[in-house]
Amino acid sequence: MAAEESQPLLSSRKPSEQWLLPAESVYLSKVQNRKLYLATFAAVLGPLSFGFVLGYSSPAIPDLKKISDPKLRLDTNEASWFGSVVTLGAAAGGILGGCMVDKVGRKLSLMLCSIPYVSGFTIIISAQNVWMLYIGRILTGLASGITSLVVPVYISEISHSKIRGTLGSCVQLMVVTGILGAYVAGMALRWRWLAVLCSFPPCIMLVFMSFMPETPRFLLNQKKRTEAMAALQFLRGSEVDHEWECRQIETHAEEQHRLSVAEFKNPSIYKPFLIGVALMFFQQVTGINAIMFYAETIFEEANFKDSRMASVVVGSIQVFFTAVAAIIIDKTGRKVLLSLSGVIMAISTAAFGLYCKVILPNPQNSSQPDLLTTLNSASVGAENNLAWLAVVSLGLFITGNHSQWEVPRRAARAAHARNFELPPTSPGAAGTGFQLLPGTEQRGVGGQGRHAGSLPWPLCAPLPPQNHSR
C-alpha cells in the first residue's frame, strides 16, 4: 500500500504502458480495434442525443416566444420552465438507469432509452399547448439521465486497458458536440423541424446498437460464458486468446466488492465520495446549464446583434476545450486544472455581470437607480462597442467550466480501479442524474434573475488535496 501511495501521479511512460503485464502486452498486440470503435460509435450516439436535448431550448425559445399561436406562445416564466424542466427528467433518469443497467443489461438499457428520446421529441413536434412542450422536455430529460449513466459503463466494459481512457473521453465530447449541433441547426430550422432533426440520433443509435454485443462482463455476471466469448470475438477479433480475457474479467469481478451503507463510516470511503459529489454539485451550480439552455436568449438580452451566431461561437469553444481538457489533464494535474479553471470562471462571470449591470441597468431592481442611470448615460454609444464582451466573457466561462469536466470522471475511474462499486440504486447512481438538477434552480436566467450571474467556483468549495495515487 505504501508503495502504491508513493507512486507519482505523472510519469514519463504513457498511461497505456504503465500497468501492462507481459501477458496482457502480448494479448493487446494482437487485438483488432475496428469493431470496438464501431460499438463505441453506436454507444456515443446516446450522449450526442443528450447534447441535442440540452442545446435544443436555446434556439427554440426565441421562436416559441414569437409564435402566432397563443396556446404555444411562451412568456418569460414559461420559457424558463421549458429550458430547465429537462433536468427533472434527467434526475429521475439517473435513478432509473441505475436500476436498469444491472437488471436488463447495458445494451438493452441503451436501446430502451431511445424510446423516451423519440417520444419526447414527437410530443414537442405535435404540441398543441405549452404543457405538451413540458412533457416532451421531461421525457427527453429522462432519456438523457439514463444515457449519462449507462453509456460510460458500456464503453468501459467493452474496451480494453490500452484505449479505455481515450474512448471514455468521447462521452463528454459527444455531449458538447450535440449542443453545438443544436445551435448550428437552429440557425436554419424552426423549432418543430429542429425537434425532428434532434430525434434522428437516438433512432440511429437504436439501429446500430441492435447489431452490437452486450458487454462481456455483464454476460459473465449472468453466467453466460458462451455469449461472453462471442462478444469478445466480435470486439477483439479472432487472433487473440478470448479465454484469457474471460478469466481476467472474472478475477476482477471477484476482487471487486459492492459498498454497503455501513462502509461509508470509513473515512477512506466517505471522504473521496463526498469530494466527488461536491465537485459535481458545485460544477453545476456555477451556472453552466443555464448558459447552455438559454444561450441565445442571454445574447439577445445583452443586445448582441447576431445572437444565434454568438451561441454557435460559444458552443464551438465548448467543444474545443472539452477536447483539450481530456488531453492535458494528466500532464497538468487535477488540482492545478481546477484552480486555474476556477479563476477563469470567476473573472469571466464577474465581467459578464458588470457588462449587464452597466450597459443594461434595471433601475427597478436596484437600490441605487441614480448611480446606474448615470453609468448608463455615460455608456450611450458604447453598448455596441462592448457587445463583444458578452461573447468573450461567456466564452471564457465555458473554457473554465469544461476544463473541469474530466476531473470528476477521472476520479470515478480511479475509484473503479481500486475495486469499489456502488450499488446501482445508491446515491452514486442517482447523482448521475441529480448533478443536472441545479439547472432547475438556474431557470431565472430566462426570467427575472437572468443578470444575477452565478456563483464563482472558488467561492463554492475548497479544493481537495492533489491526488498522488494511481
C-alpha positions as CSV (number, residue, x, y, z in Angstrom):
1,M,0.0,0.0,0.0
2,A,2.8,2.4,0.9
3,A,4.5,1.7,-2.5
4,E,1.2,2.4,-4.3
5,E,0.6,5.6,-2.5
6,S,4.2,6.8,-3.2
7,Q,3.7,6.1,-7.0
8,P,3.8,9.6,-8.7
9,L,0.7,10.7,-10.5
10,L,2.6,11.7,-13.6
11,S,5.1,9.5,-15.3
12,S,7.3,9.7,-18.4
13,R,5.7,6.5,-19.6
14,K,2.3,6.6,-21.3
15,P,-0.6,5.5,-19.2
16,S,-1.3,2.7,-21.6
17,E,2.2,1.3,-20.9
18,Q,2.5,1.8,-17.2
19,W,0.4,-1.1,-15.9
20,L,0.6,-3.7,-18.6
21,L,1.8,-7.2,-17.6
22,P,3.8,-9.2,-20.1
23,A,0.8,-11.5,-20.9
24,E,-1.5,-8.5,-21.3
25,S,1.0,-6.8,-23.5
26,V,1.2,-9.8,-25.8
27,Y,-2.6,-10.1,-25.8
28,L,-3.2,-6.4,-26.7
29,S,-0.6,-6.6,-29.5
30,K,-3.0,-9.0,-31.3
31,V,-6.2,-7.1,-30.7
32,Q,-8.1,-5.7,-33.6
33,N,-10.0,-2.5,-32.6
34,R,-12.1,-1.8,-35.7
35,K,-15.3,-3.3,-34.4
36,L,-14.7,-1.9,-30.9
37,Y,-14.6,1.6,-32.4
38,L,-17.9,0.8,-34.2
39,A,-19.5,-0.3,-30.9
40,T,-18.2,2.8,-29.2
41,F,-19.6,5.0,-32.0
42,A,-23.0,3.3,-31.6
43,A,-23.0,4.0,-27.9
44,V,-21.9,7.6,-28.0
45,L,-24.8,8.4,-30.2
46,G,-26.6,8.4,-26.8
47,P,-24.5,11.3,-25.4
48,L,-24.9,13.0,-28.8
49,S,-28.7,12.8,-28.4
50,F,-28.2,14.1,-24.8
51,G,-26.4,17.1,-26.2
52,F,-29.1,17.9,-28.7
53,V,-31.6,17.8,-25.8
54,L,-29.6,20.3,-23.8
55,G,-29.0,22.6,-26.7
56,Y,-32.5,22.4,-28.2
57,S,-34.1,25.0,-25.9
58,S,-31.6,27.8,-26.8
59,P,-32.7,28.3,-30.4
60,A,-36.3,27.1,-29.8
61,I,-37.2,29.6,-27.1
62,P,-36.9,32.7,-29.2
63,D,-39.1,31.1,-31.9
64,L,-41.7,30.0,-29.3
65,K,-41.8,33.5,-27.8
66,K,-42.7,34.9,-31.2
67,I,-45.1,32.2,-32.5
68,S,-48.6,33.4,-33.6
69,D,-50.5,30.6,-31.8
70,P,-51.3,31.9,-28.3
71,K,-51.6,28.4,-26.9
72,L,-48.0,27.7,-27.7
73,R,-46.5,31.2,-27.2
74,L,-44.2,31.2,-24.2
75,D,-44.0,34.1,-21.8
76,T,-40.8,34.7,-19.8
77,N,-41.7,32.4,-17.0
78,E,-42.9,29.6,-19.3
79,A,-39.7,29.9,-21.4
80,S,-37.7,29.5,-18.2
81,W,-39.5,26.3,-17.3
82,F,-39.3,25.0,-20.9
83,G,-35.5,25.2,-20.7
84,S,-35.0,23.9,-17.2
85,V,-37.7,21.2,-16.7
86,V,-35.5,18.8,-18.7
87,T,-33.3,18.5,-15.5
88,L,-36.2,17.0,-13.5
89,G,-36.5,14.2,-16.1
90,A,-32.7,13.7,-16.0
91,A,-32.7,13.3,-12.2
92,A,-35.4,10.6,-12.5
93,G,-33.5,9.0,-15.4
94,G,-30.3,8.7,-13.3
95,I,-32.1,6.7,-10.7
96,L,-34.0,4.6,-13.3
97,G,-30.8,4.0,-15.3
98,G,-29.1,2.7,-12.1
99,C,-31.8,0.1,-11.7
100,M,-31.9,-0.9,-15.4
101,V,-28.2,-1.3,-16.0
102,D,-27.9,-4.4,-13.9
103,K,-31.4,-5.7,-14.4
104,V,-31.8,-5.7,-18.2
105,G,-28.1,-5.1,-19.2
106,R,-26.1,-2.3,-20.7
107,K,-27.1,-2.8,-24.3
108,L,-30.8,-3.2,-23.8
109,S,-30.8,-0.1,-21.4
110,L,-29.3,2.0,-24.2
111,M,-31.8,0.7,-26.8
112,L,-34.8,1.3,-24.5
113,C,-33.7,4.9,-23.7
114,S,-34.2,5.7,-27.4
115,I,-38.0,5.4,-26.7
116,P,-38.4,8.4,-24.4
117,Y,-36.0,10.4,-26.6
118,V,-38.1,9.9,-29.7
119,S,-41.4,10.0,-27.8
120,G,-40.4,13.3,-26.2
121,F,-39.4,15.0,-29.4
122,T,-42.6,13.6,-31.1
123,I,-44.7,15.2,-28.5
124,I,-42.9,18.5,-29.0
125,I,-43.3,18.3,-32.7
126,S,-47.1,17.7,-32.4
127,A,-47.5,20.1,-29.4
128,Q,-50.8,22.0,-29.2
129,N,-50.2,23.7,-25.9
130,V,-47.4,24.6,-23.5
131,W,-48.0,21.5,-21.3
132,M,-47.2,19.2,-24.2
133,L,-43.9,21.1,-24.7
134,Y,-43.1,20.5,-21.0
135,I,-44.0,16.8,-21.2
136,G,-41.8,16.4,-24.2
137,R,-38.9,18.0,-22.5
138,I,-39.3,15.9,-19.4
139,L,-39.3,12.7,-21.5
140,T,-36.1,13.7,-23.3
141,G,-34.6,14.6,-20.0
142,L,-35.5,11.1,-18.6
143,A,-33.7,9.5,-21.6
144,S,-30.7,11.8,-21.0
145,G,-30.4,10.8,-17.4
146,I,-30.4,7.1,-18.4
147,T,-27.9,7.7,-21.1
148,S,-25.5,9.6,-18.9
149,L,-25.2,6.6,-16.6
150,V,-25.3,3.7,-19.0
151,V,-23.0,4.8,-21.8
152,P,-19.8,5.2,-19.7
153,V,-20.5,1.8,-18.2
154,Y,-20.9,0.2,-21.6
155,I,-17.8,1.8,-23.1
156,S,-15.7,1.0,-20.0
157,E,-16.7,-2.7,-20.1
158,I,-16.3,-3.3,-23.9
159,S,-12.9,-1.5,-24.2
160,H,-9.5,-2.8,-23.1
161,S,-7.0,-1.1,-20.9
162,K,-4.9,0.4,-23.7
163,I,-7.6,2.7,-25.1
164,R,-10.3,2.7,-22.4
165,G,-9.4,6.2,-21.2
166,T,-9.4,7.6,-24.7
167,L,-12.8,6.1,-25.6
168,G,-14.2,7.2,-22.2
169,S,-13.3,10.8,-23.0
170,C,-15.6,10.6,-26.1
171,V,-18.7,10.7,-23.9
172,Q,-18.5,14.3,-22.8
173,L,-17.1,15.3,-26.1
174,M,-20.1,14.0,-27.9
175,V,-22.5,15.8,-25.4
176,V,-21.0,19.2,-26.2
177,T,-20.9,18.3,-29.9
178,G,-24.6,17.6,-29.7
179,I,-25.1,21.0,-28.1
180,L,-23.2,22.7,-30.8
181,G,-25.2,20.7,-33.4
182,A,-28.4,22.1,-32.0
183,Y,-27.1,25.6,-32.1
184,V,-25.9,25.3,-35.7
185,A,-29.1,23.7,-36.9
186,G,-31.2,26.3,-35.0
187,M,-29.7,29.0,-37.3
188,A,-31.6,27.4,-40.3
189,L,-34.5,25.4,-38.8
190,R,-37.6,26.5,-36.9
191,W,-38.4,24.8,-33.6
192,R,-40.6,22.0,-35.0
193,W,-38.1,21.0,-37.7
194,L,-35.3,21.3,-35.2
195,A,-37.1,18.8,-33.0
196,V,-37.4,16.4,-36.0
197,L,-33.6,16.7,-36.5
198,C,-32.9,16.1,-32.8
199,S,-34.9,12.8,-33.0
200,F,-32.6,11.3,-35.6
201,P,-29.5,10.5,-33.4
202,P,-31.5,8.2,-30.9
203,C,-33.1,6.4,-33.9
204,I,-29.7,5.8,-35.4
205,M,-28.4,4.6,-32.0
206,L,-31.3,2.1,-31.7
207,V,-30.5,0.7,-35.1
208,F,-26.7,0.5,-34.6
209,M,-27.0,-0.9,-31.0
210,S,-29.2,-3.8,-32.2
211,F,-26.1,-5.1,-34.1
212,M,-23.7,-4.6,-31.2
213,P,-22.9,-7.1,-28.4
214,E,-23.7,-6.9,-24.8
215,T,-20.7,-6.3,-22.6
216,P,-18.6,-9.4,-21.7
217,R,-18.6,-8.5,-18.1
218,F,-22.4,-8.4,-17.8
219,L,-22.7,-11.7,-19.7
220,L,-20.2,-13.3,-17.4
221,N,-22.1,-12.0,-14.3
222,Q,-25.2,-13.6,-15.8
223,K,-23.3,-16.9,-16.2
224,K,-23.5,-16.7,-20.0
225,R,-19.9,-17.6,-20.8
226,T,-20.6,-18.7,-24.4
227,E,-22.2,-15.4,-25.2
228,A,-19.3,-13.5,-23.5
229,M,-16.8,-15.4,-25.6
230,A,-18.8,-14.4,-28.7
231,A,-18.9,-10.8,-27.6
232,L,-15.1,-10.8,-27.1
233,Q,-14.5,-12.3,-30.5
234,F,-16.6,-9.5,-32.1
235,L,-14.8,-6.8,-30.1
236,R,-11.2,-8.1,-30.2
237,G,-11.0,-10.1,-33.4
238,S,-10.3,-13.7,-33.8
239,E,-6.5,-13.7,-33.3
240,V,-6.4,-13.2,-29.5
241,D,-6.9,-15.6,-26.6
242,H,-10.5,-14.8,-25.6
243,E,-10.4,-17.4,-22.8
244,W,-7.5,-15.4,-21.1
245,E,-9.6,-12.2,-21.1
246,C,-12.6,-14.0,-19.7
247,R,-10.5,-15.2,-16.8
248,Q,-9.2,-11.7,-16.2
249,I,-12.7,-10.3,-16.1
250,E,-13.9,-13.0,-13.7
251,T,-10.9,-12.5,-11.5
252,H,-11.5,-8.7,-11.4
253,A,-15.2,-9.2,-10.7
254,E,-14.4,-11.5,-7.7
255,E,-12.0,-8.9,-6.3
256,Q,-14.4,-6.1,-6.7
257,H,-16.9,-5.7,-3.9
258,R,-20.1,-3.6,-3.7
259,L,-20.1,-1.0,-1.0
260,S,-22.7,-1.2,1.7
261,V,-24.1,1.8,3.5
262,A,-22.3,0.8,6.7
263,E,-18.9,1.0,4.9
264,F,-19.4,4.8,4.4
265,K,-18.4,5.2,8.0
266,N,-14.8,4.5,6.9
267,P,-13.0,7.9,6.1
268,S,-11.2,6.3,3.2
269,I,-14.6,5.7,1.6
270,Y,-16.8,8.7,2.5
271,K,-14.1,11.4,2.1
272,P,-13.4,10.7,-1.6
273,F,-17.1,10.1,-2.2
274,L,-18.1,13.4,-0.7
275,I,-15.3,15.2,-2.6
276,G,-16.5,13.7,-5.8
277,V,-20.2,14.6,-5.2
278,A,-19.2,18.1,-4.2
279,L,-17.1,18.5,-7.4
280,M,-20.1,17.6,-9.5
281,F,-22.6,19.7,-7.5
282,F,-20.5,22.9,-7.5
283,Q,-19.6,22.4,-11.1
284,Q,-23.3,22.5,-11.9
285,V,-24.3,25.4,-9.7
286,T,-21.7,27.7,-11.2
287,G,-24.4,28.1,-13.9
288,I,-23.2,26.1,-16.9
289,N,-26.6,24.5,-17.6
290,A,-28.3,27.9,-17.5
291,I,-25.8,29.1,-20.2
292,M,-26.5,26.1,-22.4
293,F,-30.3,26.3,-22.0
294,Y,-30.6,30.0,-22.6
295,A,-27.5,31.0,-24.6
296,E,-29.4,32.7,-27.4
297,T,-31.8,34.5,-25.0
298,I,-28.8,35.7,-23.0
299,F,-27.2,37.2,-26.0
300,E,-30.4,38.8,-27.2
301,E,-30.9,40.5,-23.9
302,A,-27.3,41.6,-24.0
303,N,-28.2,43.4,-27.2
304,F,-25.8,41.3,-29.3
305,K,-26.7,41.8,-33.0
306,D,-26.5,38.1,-34.1
307,S,-27.4,36.1,-31.0
308,R,-27.5,32.8,-32.9
309,M,-24.0,33.2,-34.3
310,A,-22.8,34.2,-30.8
311,S,-24.3,30.9,-29.4
312,V,-22.5,28.9,-32.1
313,V,-19.2,30.6,-31.2
314,V,-19.7,29.7,-27.5
315,G,-20.7,26.1,-28.5
316,S,-17.6,25.8,-30.6
317,I,-15.4,27.0,-27.7
318,Q,-17.1,24.4,-25.5
319,V,-16.3,21.5,-27.9
320,F,-12.6,22.6,-28.4
321,F,-11.8,23.0,-24.7
322,T,-13.6,19.8,-23.7
323,A,-11.2,18.0,-26.1
324,V,-8.2,20.0,-24.8
325,A,-9.0,19.2,-21.1
326,A,-9.1,15.5,-21.9
327,I,-5.6,15.7,-23.4
328,I,-3.9,17.9,-20.8
329,I,-5.4,16.7,-17.5
330,D,-2.8,14.0,-16.9
331,K,0.0,16.5,-17.7
332,T,-1.2,19.4,-15.6
333,G,-2.7,17.5,-12.6
334,R,-6.2,17.7,-11.2
335,K,-5.7,20.4,-8.6
336,V,-3.9,22.7,-11.0
337,L,-6.6,22.4,-13.6
338,L,-9.4,23.0,-11.0
339,S,-7.6,26.1,-9.6
340,L,-6.9,27.6,-13.0
341,S,-10.4,27.0,-14.3
342,G,-11.9,28.4,-11.1
343,V,-10.1,31.7,-11.5
344,I,-11.1,31.9,-15.2
345,M,-14.8,31.3,-14.4
346,A,-14.8,33.8,-11.6
347,I,-13.3,36.6,-13.7
348,S,-15.5,35.8,-16.7
349,T,-18.7,35.7,-14.7
350,A,-17.8,39.0,-13.0
351,A,-17.1,40.6,-16.4
352,F,-20.4,39.4,-17.8
353,G,-22.3,40.6,-14.7
354,L,-20.5,44.0,-15.0
355,Y,-21.5,44.3,-18.6
356,C,-25.1,43.6,-17.9
357,K,-25.3,45.9,-14.9
358,V,-23.5,48.9,-16.5
359,I,-24.7,48.6,-20.1
360,L,-28.2,47.2,-19.4
361,P,-29.2,48.5,-16.0
362,N,-32.6,47.8,-14.5
363,P,-33.3,50.7,-12.0
364,Q,-36.4,48.9,-10.7
365,N,-34.4,46.1,-9.3
366,S,-31.6,48.3,-7.9
367,S,-31.3,50.1,-4.6
368,Q,-29.1,52.8,-6.4
369,P,-31.0,53.7,-9.5
370,D,-29.4,57.1,-9.8
371,L,-25.9,55.7,-10.0
372,L,-26.9,53.1,-12.6
373,T,-28.7,55.7,-14.6
374,T,-25.6,57.8,-14.6
375,L,-23.5,54.9,-15.7
376,N,-25.9,54.1,-18.4
377,S,-25.9,57.7,-19.7
378,A,-22.2,57.6,-19.8
379,S,-22.2,54.4,-21.8
380,V,-24.5,55.7,-24.6
381,G,-22.9,54.6,-27.9
382,A,-20.6,52.2,-26.1
383,E,-23.2,49.5,-26.0
384,N,-22.5,48.2,-29.4
385,N,-18.7,48.6,-28.9
386,L,-18.8,46.4,-25.8
387,A,-21.2,43.8,-27.1
388,W,-18.2,41.6,-27.8
389,L,-17.5,41.5,-24.1
390,A,-20.6,39.3,-23.6
391,V,-19.3,36.7,-26.1
392,V,-15.7,36.8,-24.7
393,S,-16.8,36.5,-21.1
394,L,-19.1,33.6,-21.7
395,G,-16.6,32.0,-23.9
396,L,-14.0,32.2,-21.1
397,F,-16.7,30.9,-18.7
398,I,-17.2,27.9,-20.9
399,T,-13.5,27.4,-21.2
400,G,-13.1,27.3,-17.5
401,N,-16.0,25.0,-16.8
402,H,-15.1,22.4,-19.5
403,S,-11.5,22.3,-18.3
404,Q,-13.0,20.8,-15.1
405,W,-15.3,18.2,-16.8
406,E,-12.6,15.4,-16.9
407,V,-11.7,15.7,-13.2
408,P,-14.8,14.0,-11.7
409,R,-14.8,11.4,-14.4
410,R,-11.1,10.5,-13.8
411,A,-11.9,10.4,-10.0
412,A,-14.7,7.9,-10.7
413,R,-12.3,5.9,-12.8
414,A,-9.7,5.9,-10.0
415,A,-12.4,4.6,-7.6
416,H,-13.2,1.8,-10.1
417,A,-9.6,0.9,-10.3
418,R,-9.5,0.3,-6.6
419,N,-12.2,-2.3,-6.9
420,F,-15.1,-0.3,-5.4
421,E,-18.5,-0.5,-6.9
422,L,-21.6,1.5,-5.8
423,P,-24.9,-0.3,-5.8
424,P,-26.9,0.9,-8.9
425,T,-29.7,2.3,-6.7
426,S,-27.3,4.1,-4.4
427,P,-26.8,7.9,-4.2
428,G,-23.9,7.4,-6.6
429,A,-26.2,6.2,-9.3
430,A,-28.8,8.9,-8.5
431,G,-26.1,11.5,-8.6
432,T,-25.6,11.0,-12.3
433,G,-29.0,12.5,-12.9
434,F,-29.1,14.8,-10.0
435,Q,-25.9,16.5,-11.0
436,L,-28.0,18.2,-13.6
437,L,-30.7,19.3,-11.2
438,P,-29.2,22.7,-10.3
439,G,-30.3,23.7,-13.8
440,T,-33.9,23.9,-12.4
441,E,-32.7,26.5,-9.9
442,Q,-31.0,28.4,-12.7
443,R,-34.1,28.9,-14.7
444,G,-34.0,32.5,-13.6
445,V,-31.5,33.1,-16.4
446,G,-34.5,33.1,-18.7
447,G,-36.6,35.1,-16.3
448,Q,-36.3,37.9,-13.7
449,G,-32.9,36.9,-12.3
450,R,-31.2,36.5,-15.6
451,H,-28.4,39.1,-14.9
452,A,-27.7,38.0,-11.4
453,G,-24.7,35.8,-12.5
454,S,-23.7,32.5,-11.0
455,L,-21.5,31.6,-8.1
456,P,-17.8,31.8,-8.9
457,W,-16.2,28.4,-8.4
458,P,-13.6,29.4,-5.8
459,L,-16.4,30.7,-3.5
460,C,-18.3,27.4,-3.7
461,A,-15.9,24.8,-2.3
462,P,-12.3,24.4,-1.1
463,L,-10.1,22.4,-3.4
464,P,-9.2,18.8,-2.4
465,P,-5.6,17.9,-1.9
466,Q,-3.7,16.8,-5.1
467,N,-4.1,13.0,-5.7
468,H,-0.8,11.3,-5.8
469,S,-2.0,7.8,-6.0
470,R,-2.7,5.8,-9.1
